[in-house]
């Protein structure tokens, strides 16, 4: 038996709830934006932290996704660097700020 997650995903991706508007591929989609800082290895013993912008989005909204495609969130511009489609209709997209 398959479970229809479409209604749940639409609620989560609502800009009045958790999501933001993203300009992508000539249109506007909703996605959850996160710009967490993650520790990375560097010289010496002091950890270095680097921002890792990413989106959690509906897979259907990014059907033509490709590396280095541009998108905008507010006044900030990003390039798509990598993505993981989890098979439930949701994907996580790693971004690079340009």
Buried (B, 14 or more C-beta within 10 A) or exposed (E): EEEEEEEEBEEBBEEEEBBBBBBBBEEEBBBBBEEEEEEEEEEEEEEEEEEBBBBBBBBEBBEEBEEEBEBBBEEEBBBBBEBEEEEEBBBBBBBBEE
